[in-house]
């Protein structure tokens, strides 16, 4: 029984070395556009986290600072920075090969050494076996992260394709714009779409007030008051990059640019005369001031529209 376990374990290491590493490394090259988008997104996220982290650390010497909130924000920013750094590392095929090769090499050498020294003092082969298992687990963690990157890249490619389709629909809607009768018959009136932010309907130039350095769970609601179903509905909010946005399951995607963060909610459709609760966006405001924000609504049968409003952050 012991020999069988050792054979299985040795075969597992060789399988990882001979098949899993090359396959996962090559798989990354299948999604070049997705990797490019992810790289840009995580680089922006890393830079913004570093900038916000530097500004938060400066607050440590200030009077009247809520140190519990400050410590929490610093921890969130540090975690965001580390996550972005890890993701960027696992998008580099050369780095994956070197790191996984090192882990599996140690696992194999330690395993063979433990077999060779099996008749020595009990502690020696046990230590080598432990090193081998720990190194193999390290390799598994690397592979798991690579798989997550592949899934993200695949999703990014699908998003790019969907964006191209949406642009085509926008062009088609522009073609019928010259015909008022066609426009009326094909599209939902924008006035029938109502968006609620923190339980209040968003109107142009409306101002919402929140406290600084605290996480706020902002409730988002989407109302389609027309008599028609809204197809391929998308609701998005454009926030300043300085805002900390928590990624939750109800949010379809968060794009991090150099100066903004775009939070999107997407649906195949929203029925006529339906009120849909999108859930909450967890936002932490790191600076006092008044910030320009906007939301946009898109749909197959809805002309694109953007509404600007403001968020005032106070002590």
Secondary structure, DSSP 4 states (H G I P E B T S, - for coil): -HHHHHHHHHHHHHHIIIIIHHHHHHHHGGGHHHHHHHHHHHHHHHHHHHHHHHHHHHGGGSTT--HHHHHHHHHHHHHHHHHHHHHHHTT-HHHHHHHHHHHHHHHHHHHHHHHHTTTS-HHHHHHHHHHHHHHHHHHHHHHHHHHHHHHHHHHHHHHHHHHHHHHHHHHHHHHTTT-HHHHHHHS--GGGEEEEETTEE--TT-EEEEETTSEEEEEEEEEE-SSSPEEEEEEEEEEETTSEEE--TT--EEEE-SSEEEEEEEEEEE-TTEEEEEEEEEEE--S-EEEEEEEEEEETTEEEEEEEEEEEEE-
